[in-house]
Each structure stands twice: as C-alpha cells, then as structure tokens.
Amino acid sequence: MSPRNLGLAILAPLCWGLTFTLAKPVVTHFPPLFMMLMVYAGIGLVMAATHRTPFKTGWPKLLLISALSVTIQGGLLFYAVKEVDATTSNLVLQAQVPAGVVLGWLIAGEPLNPSRIVGMLVAVLGVVIVIGLPEKKPPLIPVLTIVLSGFVWAAGQVLARVLSQDSGLMVLKANAWFATPQLVVATLLLEQGQWQAVMTATPFQWLLFGFVGVFGFYVAYMTWFTLLKRVSVDQAVPFILLMTPIGLVGAVVFLGETITPVQLIGGAVLMLGLAIVNGVGVPRRFKTA
C-alpha cells in the first residue's frame, strides 16, 4: 500500500474513532435515524453545490449501495445497540472486518492469501484484548442483529467497489442523495420525538452534532470511499479495527478515562495484525493467493 493510500486508510478510522466517543450525547438526544437523516441531507446539499457532475453509475445500483451502507445497516445497528452494553456491541461489531474480507473474496473475487488471513485473525485478537469480554451473557437476538449489521455494511462497501463507476467523492454524494429519502421513511415509521429533539437541543449538543456530522460522516466516508477505489476491500477493511485504540485515546482525552496495561497490550497486538495484513515483514511466498 502506498504512503498516500496508507494515510487515507488511517484517517477514516481516526475520524470514526474520535467521533464515536463524542457521538454518545448526540445519539442520546436525537433519535439515531433522524440524526443520520440530518447528516446525510446536509452532505447531499453541500455536494450538490460542490460536485455537479452527473453520476456514471445507474440509479438502481446506487440505491442498493446506499440502502446497505446507510439505511439498513444504521437501522439494525442503532436499535440493537440499545439492548446491548457498549463493550459487547463494540466487540461484536468487529465482525464487519472479517465479513468485508470474506465478501470481498466471494463477490469481488479478491484473493484470500495466507498472510492476510493470519493478520486479520491477529488484529481481531487485539480488539478482543483491548475491549475485553463481557462479564455476563448478552441477549442473543440483539447480538446477532449487530453481527448482521456488520455483514450488511461490509456488503455495501464491496458493492460500492464492484458496481460503482464513480469516484469516491461521488459515491459519498450518491449515498447522501439516495439514502436521504430512505431515512425519511425509516425515521417516520420507527422513531418519534424528532421535532422535540430539535427544539430542545442545547448549543453544545448542536456543536457535537456538527463535529460528528462533518468528521464522522463527511470527512471519514469521503476518505473511505476514495480509498476503496484505489485498493482492494481486504486491504482496506482491517484498518477499521484502528477505531478501537483511537476510541480509547479519545476517551482518555475527552472523558478523563484511563488506559489499562491490558488495553495497551491489545493495541500492540492490533497494530501487529494490521502490519501482517499489509505485508510488513511477511515472506513473499506467503503473500500470494
């Protein structure tokens, strides 16, 4: 992976990890699907003014990609997270990483070479060490729903690479344009209290909302979709695991929490796994499919 692509691969989880820490009060106040609606509607308006070129990809394909990447995945994830503690949900959500690699192999025909398989397993082990296993058994249905949301999101990323003929920026624009009407229907059917949330939000909550919207969605996904047009899914997806240690640092800086020695060890294992995925120190004979 080139230095430029490596920078993109790190920037996306950096944005996601930091905004994940700061998004809690936002999601607590605003209904989740309604929050996503406001964010993607805003992105759609901005990109309508800044990126006026027409889409090269047919609208049925863009509709499918946006439904998987945004609407369906968001609906499954946010409503399942309400029933599962944060530690368990973060751990289970990492299923999207192997899901992305496997679906990239099944749908896009990307190779599953031995070094990437080993690196992926090592990286997941690092996430398990960092987050820790839950003390009590979580509810089965919500946990399976989170796993399903990870597979849905991964499928959307693979299809964005395989089906889209547009640049990464235009894929983000398409997601915003096509997901916005879907989210309107979803929030009206599944949520309530949207207007009350808007009217009672404090300036600080709006500030956090703006930060999450700009960096957690616009910058992160603009970077992510640009990366997916340059490298294979199995190269890009493992970097999502960086959200975990970045989130820990964000918790220390913004929430005053502390990092334990076990979490530091897990972060080191995670970085080792990502290094193996990208072929650092791996003999050439193990890099072939």
MIZA-141735 format. One record per residue (C-alpha): residue number from 1; x, z, y. Coordinates in pm, 1 decimal. Last residue first. Layout:
<recs>
REC    n         x         z         y
REC  NUM         X         Z         Y
...
</recs>
This chain:
<recs>
REC    n         x         z         y
REC  289    -322.1    -309.6   -1623.5
REC  288      31.8    -296.9   -1492.5
REC  287     167.8       0.7   -1309.2
REC  286     308.4     176.8   -1617.4
REC  285     587.2     -79.9   -1672.5
REC  284     693.4     -41.4   -1306.7
REC  283     796.5     322.1   -1353.6
REC  282     595.4     557.5   -1124.9
REC  281     790.2     733.7    -848.9
REC  280     525.5     658.6    -586.4
REC  279     275.9     420.8    -747.5
REC  278     -19.5     470.7    -514.4
REC  277    -222.2     661.5    -771.9
REC  276      86.4     871.6    -851.0
REC  275     120.4     974.5    -485.2
REC  274    -250.3    1057.6    -471.3
REC  273    -209.5    1285.1    -774.0
REC  272      90.2    1460.6    -620.7
REC  271    -107.2    1517.9    -298.5
REC  270    -383.9    1683.9    -499.5
REC  269    -137.3    1902.0    -688.7
REC  268       6.4    2020.7    -355.1
REC  267    -342.8    2093.4    -221.6
REC  266    -423.0    2292.0    -535.5
REC  265    -109.9    2501.7    -491.5
REC  264    -205.3    2573.2    -129.1
REC  263    -555.2    2669.0    -238.7
REC  262    -412.7    2910.3    -496.5
REC  261    -191.0    3065.9    -228.9
REC  260    -503.6    3142.5     -22.2
REC  259    -597.6    2969.9     302.6
REC  258    -756.8    3189.1     569.5
REC  257   -1076.0    3147.0     775.7
REC  256   -1087.5    3156.8    1155.6
REC  255   -1375.9    2908.8    1183.6
REC  254   -1219.1    2633.0    1395.8
REC  253    -852.5    2636.1    1296.1
REC  252    -880.2    2791.1     949.2
REC  251   -1195.9    2598.4     855.5
REC  250   -1039.2    2275.6     981.2
REC  249    -735.0    2337.6     762.9
REC  248    -963.7    2385.9     463.7
REC  247   -1157.8    2070.3     548.0
REC  246    -832.6    1876.3     556.4
REC  245    -745.7    2020.6     214.0
REC  244   -1080.4    1897.0      73.0
REC  243   -1124.4    1571.1     262.4
REC  242    -799.7    1449.0     105.9
REC  241   -1003.5    1372.7    -206.9
REC  240   -1141.4    1069.0     -23.6
REC  239    -793.1     922.3     -68.1
REC  238    -881.4     853.0    -432.6
REC  237   -1130.3     583.9    -315.3
REC  236    -883.7     344.9    -152.1
REC  235    -661.3     226.4    -435.8
REC  234    -943.3     205.7    -692.6
REC  233   -1151.9      17.8    -436.5
REC  232    -893.1    -255.8    -394.4
REC  231    -715.2    -305.2     -62.9
REC  230    -769.7    -501.0     259.1
REC  229   -1149.2    -537.3     299.8
REC  228   -1194.6    -180.9     178.1
REC  227    -958.6     -56.9     450.7
REC  226   -1168.9    -210.7     728.2
REC  225   -1473.2     -48.2     567.8
REC  224   -1303.0     291.4     581.3
REC  223   -1173.5     266.9     937.0
REC  222   -1510.6     167.5    1082.2
REC  221   -1663.1     427.9     849.5
REC  220   -1450.0     711.8     985.7
REC  219   -1462.8     603.8    1351.6
REC  218   -1842.0     560.2    1361.4
REC  217   -1960.5     822.8    1110.1
REC  216   -1761.6    1146.7    1116.2
REC  215   -1576.5    1067.9    1439.7
REC  214   -1851.4     948.3    1673.4
REC  213   -2155.5    1104.9    1507.7
REC  212   -1988.7    1434.8    1421.4
REC  211   -1849.7    1471.2    1773.1
REC  210   -2181.5    1377.0    1932.6
REC  209   -2372.0    1622.7    1713.4
REC  208   -2122.4    1894.2    1799.8
REC  207   -2179.6    1830.4    2170.3
REC  206   -2556.3    1820.0    2115.6
REC  205   -2535.5    2158.4    1942.4
REC  204   -2328.3    2294.0    2233.6
REC  203   -2581.2    2165.6    2486.7
REC  202   -2857.5    2351.1    2294.3
REC  201   -3114.2    2176.5    2075.4
REC  200   -3473.5    2296.7    2130.5
REC  199   -3633.9    1967.0    2234.7
REC  198   -3458.3    1751.8    1976.2
REC  197   -3525.0    1994.4    1689.9
REC  196   -3891.1    2023.7    1789.8
REC  195   -3922.6    1645.4    1780.6
REC  194   -3781.3    1626.5    1427.0
REC  193   -3983.7    1918.1    1289.6
REC  192   -4071.9    1747.1     961.1
REC  191   -3895.9    1568.3     680.2
REC  190   -3963.5    1355.3     372.2
REC  189   -4202.2    1075.2     472.1
REC  188   -4115.1    1040.3     840.9
REC  187   -3743.7    1093.6     769.0
REC  186   -3740.0     825.7     498.5
REC  185   -3936.6     564.7     694.0
REC  184   -3711.8     593.5     997.8
REC  183   -3406.9     608.3     769.0
REC  182   -3493.8     270.1     617.7
REC  181   -3545.7     125.4     965.7
REC  180   -3195.0     248.1    1064.3
REC  179   -3021.9     148.0     739.9
REC  178   -3027.4    -226.6     808.4
REC  177   -2884.9    -220.3    1158.9
REC  176   -2636.5      62.7    1104.3
REC  175   -2515.2     -63.9     767.6
REC  174   -2482.3    -414.1     909.9
REC  173   -2276.6    -285.2    1201.8
REC  172   -2049.7     -97.1     960.0
REC  171   -2009.0    -412.5     752.5
REC  170   -1935.7    -599.9    1076.4
REC  169   -1649.9    -362.6    1155.0
REC  168   -1503.6    -404.3     805.4
REC  167   -1507.3    -781.1     839.6
REC  166   -1786.3    -989.7     689.7
REC  165   -1819.5   -1177.8     361.1
REC  164   -1983.7    -881.5     189.7
REC  163   -2068.0    -901.0    -178.8
REC  162   -1758.1    -764.2    -353.9
REC  161   -1617.1    -517.3    -100.4
REC  160   -1950.2    -381.8      20.0
REC  159   -2065.3    -387.6    -342.2
REC  158   -1783.0    -150.6    -439.7
REC  157   -1859.7      82.8    -148.5
REC  156   -2232.0      87.7    -225.2
REC  155   -2166.4     162.2    -591.4
REC  154   -1945.9     454.1    -488.2
REC  153   -2226.1     595.1    -272.2
REC  152   -2475.3     565.2    -559.3
REC  151   -2227.8     724.6    -803.5
REC  150   -2171.4    1017.2    -568.5
REC  149   -2545.9    1056.0    -510.4
REC  148   -2592.6    1072.9    -888.5
REC  147   -2340.4    1357.7    -912.5
REC  146   -2528.2    1538.4    -634.3
REC  145   -2856.0    1484.8    -821.9
REC  144   -2699.0    1619.5   -1142.0
REC  143   -2609.5    1936.6    -952.0
REC  142   -2961.0    1959.7    -806.2
REC  141   -3112.6    1926.3   -1157.8
REC  140   -2880.4    2176.3   -1332.0
REC  139   -2904.1    2479.5   -1106.5
REC  138   -2552.9    2629.0   -1068.8
REC  137   -2400.2    2865.4   -1329.0
REC  136   -2248.7    3163.9   -1154.6
REC  135   -1892.1    3227.6   -1042.8
REC  134   -1838.8    2875.2    -911.4
REC  133   -1508.1    2708.4    -999.1
REC  132   -1242.4    2692.4    -731.2
REC  131   -1223.5    2462.0    -429.4
REC  130    -848.6    2411.8    -419.4
REC  129    -788.1    2428.6    -795.7
REC  128   -1073.2    2186.8    -874.0
REC  127    -951.8    1953.3    -598.3
REC  126    -602.6    1955.1    -747.4
REC  125    -742.8    1873.5   -1090.4
REC  124    -922.8    1577.5    -931.4
REC  123    -586.8    1457.3    -797.3
REC  122    -422.2    1491.9   -1139.8
REC  121    -704.1    1295.0   -1303.5
REC  120    -678.9    1019.7   -1041.3
REC  119    -303.1    1000.7   -1080.1
REC  118    -332.1     967.5   -1457.9
REC  117    -589.8     686.6   -1431.1
REC  116    -393.0     521.0   -1152.0
REC  115     -69.9     526.6   -1355.2
REC  114    -237.7     393.5   -1670.7
REC  113    -386.4      79.7   -1511.7
REC  112    -761.2      45.2   -1461.6
REC  111    -764.6    -305.8   -1317.1
REC  110   -1028.1    -423.6   -1068.1
REC  109   -1300.1    -639.0   -1223.3
REC  108   -1527.7    -596.4    -922.3
REC  107   -1831.8    -457.3   -1100.6
REC  106   -1694.8    -267.8   -1402.3
REC  105   -1345.1    -185.1   -1272.8
REC  104   -1460.4     -99.4    -920.8
REC  103   -1741.4      97.6   -1083.9
REC  102   -1483.7     304.8   -1275.2
REC  101   -1265.3     365.4    -968.1
REC  100   -1560.3     448.6    -745.7
REC   99   -1714.0     679.6   -1003.9
REC   98   -1377.2     851.1   -1049.1
REC   97   -1391.6     933.5    -675.1
REC   96   -1767.9     986.3    -640.0
REC   95   -1748.0    1271.9    -890.6
REC   94   -1580.5    1461.8    -605.9
REC   93   -1935.9    1560.0    -507.6
REC   92   -1939.7    1818.9    -787.4
REC   91   -1663.2    2022.5    -624.0
REC   90   -1810.6    2013.5    -276.5
REC   89   -2156.2    2098.5    -411.0
REC   88   -2022.7    2389.6    -617.0
REC   87   -1835.8    2549.6    -329.0
REC   86   -2119.6    2491.9     -80.5
REC   85   -2386.1    2664.4    -289.1
REC   84   -2653.8    2444.3    -446.8
REC   83   -3025.8    2412.1    -362.7
REC   82   -2994.9    2276.5      -8.8
REC   81   -2713.0    2048.9    -129.5
REC   80   -2967.6    1856.6    -339.2
REC   79   -3165.1    1753.6     -31.9
REC   78   -2858.7    1639.8     156.2
REC   77   -2708.1    1443.5    -131.4
REC   76   -3008.1    1250.7    -261.1
REC   75   -3129.9    1145.6      83.1
REC   74   -2783.9    1052.9     204.9
REC   73   -2708.2     842.2    -102.7
REC   72   -3041.3     661.8     -83.2
REC   71   -3017.0     588.5     289.6
REC   70   -2650.3     527.0     362.0
REC   69   -2422.4     354.9     111.6
REC   68   -2690.8     251.5    -139.1
REC   67   -2955.0     130.8     106.3
REC   66   -2691.2     -17.5     336.6
REC   65   -2535.3    -223.9      55.7
REC   64   -2873.3    -345.5     -70.8
REC   63   -2994.1    -449.7     274.9
REC   62   -2664.9    -625.2     341.9
REC   61   -2701.9    -823.5      18.8
REC   60   -3061.3    -919.9     100.8
REC   59   -2951.8   -1010.7     459.5
REC   58   -2701.0   -1276.9     357.0
REC   57   -2339.3   -1215.1     453.8
REC   56   -2183.7   -1408.0     743.6
REC   55   -2340.2   -1178.1    1000.3
REC   54   -2368.5   -1311.2    1352.1
REC   53   -2104.1   -1236.7    1618.8
REC   52   -2222.9   -1000.3    1889.4
REC   51   -1981.0    -712.3    1832.8
REC   50   -1963.5    -493.1    2145.5
REC   49   -2325.8    -488.4    2264.0
REC   48   -2497.7    -482.6    1925.3
REC   47   -2218.6    -252.2    1811.5
REC   46   -2322.9      18.6    2056.9
REC   45   -2692.3     -13.2    1971.4
REC   44   -2628.0      -2.0    1596.5
REC   43   -2397.5     297.1    1629.1
REC   42   -2668.7     484.6    1820.5
REC   41   -2932.2     397.5    1560.0
REC   40   -2685.3     506.7    1293.2
REC   39   -2634.3     849.0    1449.5
REC   38   -2997.9     914.3    1538.6
REC   37   -3112.8     813.2    1190.3
REC   36   -2842.8    1024.5    1023.9
REC   35   -2967.4    1329.0    1215.9
REC   34   -3323.1    1244.3    1113.4
REC   33   -3210.7    1226.8     750.6
REC   32   -3048.2    1568.9     784.0
REC   31   -3327.3    1751.9     974.3
REC   30   -3151.7    1879.7    1290.0
REC   29   -3065.7    2248.7    1337.5
REC   28   -2887.2    2334.9    1012.5
REC   27   -2744.0    1984.2     990.4
REC   26   -2575.0    2030.7    1328.9
REC   25   -2462.0    2387.8    1257.3
REC   24   -2291.3    2266.3     936.0
REC   23   -2141.3    1949.2    1082.6
REC   22   -1825.1    2112.6    1215.8
REC   21   -1656.6    2160.7     878.2
REC   20   -1768.3    1819.6     751.6
REC   19   -1649.2    1675.0    1083.1
REC   18   -1291.8    1775.4    1008.8
REC   17   -1291.7    1644.3     651.0
REC   16   -1470.9    1319.8     732.0
REC   15   -1236.4    1233.8    1018.7
REC   14    -925.6    1311.3     813.8
REC   13   -1087.1    1138.3     514.4
REC   12   -1100.5     812.8     719.7
REC   11    -761.2     850.8     889.8
REC   10    -562.5     884.4     566.0
REC    9    -662.6     549.9     410.8
REC    8    -629.8     378.3     750.9
REC    7    -273.0     507.7     784.2
REC    6    -195.1     392.5     430.8
REC    5    -330.6      48.1     521.1
REC    4     -88.0      28.1     812.3
REC    3     204.3     166.3     607.6
REC    2     141.6     -99.7     339.3
REC    1       0.0       0.0       0.0
</recs>
